[in-house]
């Protein structure tokens, strides 16, 4: 049966069986099934493009992407139900700063019905009450962004004084308020030209709060500024750190390809085949950097239409510029080494 055929049938027998199982195991098996059935299994959903920071490596805060007509929690629920017709998914809730949405707990709960929602945050708005509620509503994982172990350098990169202290406090809060032992907490770093030496310090900082560490390279697609692009001789250093520290979660195969990604780019992007993007209004595109060319809207399209539209966008995709987590961490699972590492992470996390 074709991939489109799976979409027309709705959840397969395998999904119905796994749905009977309770809690997170059911969702994990569903995501793994989505992978092996060659379904879409990872979506980045930008809940808002509003942001309270002024990061040097991003231009969302410039109002280039107005945050009008943001979806309501009810619309997120409708969208989540429709995505389940394709399969269980890992859903990364980002932006902008997602915690600017006062109704984020409702959004998390709506999507956690069938999927595994995660958030990426700068940490500024994290409180104990909010963190505990997010975990209780079904949040699978939280990533707090920190790029320098030096508070002054981090604050400067993020454009807000006190950003580092609030991010570290967020790590502490998310760590202490987890309601289940398997709920995942990450410290996420954007690798830039000027912070390669900070990686080991950040790994140790994450370790202090019982958190994993993940890294992705800066890409000039967002701002056009190539001055921040890291030099393409970093893979060996990162792989040595991964071997040294158990909490370094990034896939080894993903790290091994950093040099090639930074020097020549990597062809064969799987955007639209395995992962895709939804913006704050529900518009669907093959990736976050192609949101100006949506294939349609989650509220209006059928699941079959979503699969077909994204498959077409994938076939026409020739981009080789980025090596973001949403691309690289997914793409390397199609190599034997990358798949073994990824399955180990999702089963134990």
N, C-alpha and C positions, 0 to 999 in steps of 0.2 A: 504493500500500500504506500502511496506517496505521502510526502509530508503534508500536502494540502488535504489528502484524504483523511489523515489523522485529525486535522482541524475540523473537518466537516462532521466527523463522528463525535466530536466533543471528547470528554475524558474517557480514555480507554479502560478496558477491564483492569489493567495493571493499576491505573490511578484509582479506580473504585475500590480495589482491594487495599491499596496502601492508605486510602482515606479512612478506612475502618480503624487502622492503628491510631494510637493516641499521640497527640502532641508533636514535638519536634522531629521525632524519628520518622513519622509519616511524611512530613514536609521534606526532610533530607532525602528519603528514598524517592520522593516525587521528583526532586531536582535532578538526582542521579539518573532517574528514568528518562527525564526530558533530554538529558545529554545523550544517552545511548539510543534514544528514538529519533535523534537528530532534530529535536524541536528547539525553538528558542528557549533559553533557560536563564538568561540574565538581562535585567532591564535597569537602566538608570532613569529614575523618575524625578525630575526637577520640580519640587513642590512649590518653589518660589524663586524668583530672580532678585528679590530684595536682599540686601546684605548690609550688615553694620560694620564691615571691615573695608579696607582700601588696599587690598593685596597687590603687590607689584607684578605678580605673574598672572593676573586675571583682570578682565575688564567688565564683568557683570555689574559691578557697583557703579559704573559710569552711566547707568540707565540706557545702555545700548539695547537692552532687552527689557522693555517695560513689563511690570508684573500686574497687568490688568487681567481681569477675568480668571482669577485663580480658581481651580476646581474646588468644590466643596467636599467634605468627607463622604457624603452620599454618592457623589460622582466618582470619587476614588473607589468606593465599594463596588459600584457598577463596573468600573474599569477592571478591578481585581477579579470579579466574577468572570468577565469576558476573557481575561488572560488565562484563567484556569481552563477554559475550553481548549487552549493550546497546550497547557501543562503547568505544573508547579514551577515557580521561578524564585530566584534570588532577586530581590528588589532593593536597589540602593536609592534611598531617599536623600536628595541633595539639593543644591541650588547654586548660587545664593546661600543664605544661611537658613536651613530648614526650621530651626527653633524659633524663628520669627513668626512662624505659623502657630498661633495660640491653640489651634485645633489639631496640632500634630499627633497627640495621643489618639484622637479619634481616627486619624488617617492610618496610623500604625495598626490599630485594632481592626479596621476594615480590611486591610491587606493581609494581616496575619491569619485570616480565616483559611486561606489556601496557600499562602506564600511565606517567604522568609524575609521580612523587612529589616533593613539596616539603615543607619543614618551616618552622615559625615558632617561634623560640626566644628566650628572654630572654638567652641567651649564657653564663649562669653556668657551665654544665657542659661547655662546649666545650673539647676538647683537640685537639692536632694529630693524635694517633693516631685519635681518634674521627672528626674531620672528614674525614680522608683515607679512612677506611674507608667512611663514608657516601657520599662521592663515588664511590668504587670500586664500591660495591654498587648504584649506579644512581640516586643522588639527582639530580634535575633542577635543583632550586633550593633555596636556604636564605635565609630572611629573619630578620634580627636586629632585635629591637624596641628602639628608642631614641626617647624623646619630648622630651628636652631636651639641648642641647649643654652645658649647665651640669651638671657631675657631681652637685652637691648637690641640685639640683632634680629630676634624674632619679632619684637614689636615694630621695628623699622620695616621689616619685610611685609608685615601685615597692616601697617599703616595706623595702628591704634596702640597707644601707650597702655601697658598693663595686660596686653593680649597673652603674653607668656604665662603670667601668674594665674590668669583665669583659665587657661587651657590646662595647666597642671592641676588646678583645683577640680576641673571637670573630670580628669582622669581619676582622681581620688574618689570623687562622688560616684561616678559610674561604677567603679570597682566595688565600692562598699554597698551599693544599693541593689546589686544584682540579686534577683529572686531565685534564679536557678544556676547551678554550678557551671552549666555549659554555655551560658550566655557570653558572647564573645566581645571583648574590648580590645581595640587597636589604638596604637599611636601611629598616625599616618604622616609621613614626611614627603614633601616634594623635593626631589633632588635637583639642586641648582648648581651653577658653576662655582658658587661661593660657599657651599655648605657640605661638601663631600666629607670633610674631616669631622663633621658633627654626627655622622651616622652611628658610630659606636656609642657615643654619649647618649644619644636618643634611645638606642636599644636598651641601655642600662636604666634610663629613666622609665621606659615602659615596664621593664622588669620590676622596678620598685613598686609599681601599682598593679602587679599581676596582670599585665596587658601584653598583647602581642605587638610586634613592630612590623610595619609595612612601608614600602617606599615605591614611588613612581617618579620617572624623570619629567622635569619641566618640558613643555612643548610650546613653541612660539605661535602655534595656531590660534591661541586665544588673543594674544596681544600684538603679534608681529614683531616682538622684541626678542632678537636672537642673542642678546648680550647675556641673558641668564641661562642659556642652554649649556648643560654640563659637557665637559670634554668626554669623548668616547673612549676612555680607557679606564673604566670604573668597574667592569664586571668581576674581575679577579678579586678586587678589594671587597665587594659586596658578598661574593661567594665565600670568601674566607670568614667574614663576619657571620654569615648564616651557619657555617660549620661550627663556629665557636659558641653561638648563642641559640638555645632551643626556642626562645620566644620570637625569633626572626621568622615571621610567617610567610613572607613573599616566596612564591614558587621558585625553586632553584633554576629551572629552565627559563623562567621569565627574567631572572637576574642575569643569566648567562648571555642573553641576547641584547642587553643594554648597549654594549659597544657597537654592535651592528646597527641597532636602531638609531643611535646618536650619530654615527658616521655616515651611513648610506641610506638609512631607512629600511623598513621591512615590508615587502610586498605580501599580498595574500590576506589582507585584513578580513576578518570574519564578521564585521559589522553587518547586521541585517540577516545573517545566517544563524548566529548563536546569541548575539546580544543586540540591543537597540536602545533608543532613547525616547522618553516621553517628556514633554515640557509641561509647564505649570498650567497650560490651557488644555492639555490632553492631546496636543499634536504629536504625531509619531514620526520619527526619522531614524535612519539607520544608525546614527551616532550623535553624540552631543555637539560635535563640530559641524554637523550637517542639518541643524534644526531649522535653517532657513529654507530647506527643501523638504517639507513634510509630505508623507504619503497619504495622510488623512488624520482623522481624529479618533481617539479611543472610544468616544461616546457615540460616534456615528457609524464606525466600520464594524463589519462582522469579523469574527476570528479568522475566517477563511480569507477575507480581504486583507487583514493585517499580515498574515503569513505570505500571501502572494505579493503584496506591495513591498514588503521588506526583502523578499527573495529577489525581486527585480532590482531593488536598490543595491543589493549585494552583488549581483552579476555585473552591474555597471560601475562598481566601486574600483577605482584605481589608486586611491590614496595610500601612501606608505609613510606618512610623516610622524604620527604619534606612536607612543608606546605606553599609553595610560594603562592603569590597572584594568579598567573595564574592557580594554582590548587584549593586552598582553596576558593577563592572568587567565583569561578565557581561551585565548588562541593556543597557548602552550599545552593545554590539556589534550590537544590533538596529536601530540607526540607521546610515545610510550613513557618516557621519563616524566614528562609534565603531568600526564594522567595519573600515574601512580602517586606522585606527590599531592596532587589535588584531591584525590579520593581519600587519602590519609587525613588531610586537613578537614574535609567536610564531615567525615565520620566521627573524628574525635573532638571537633570543635563544638 
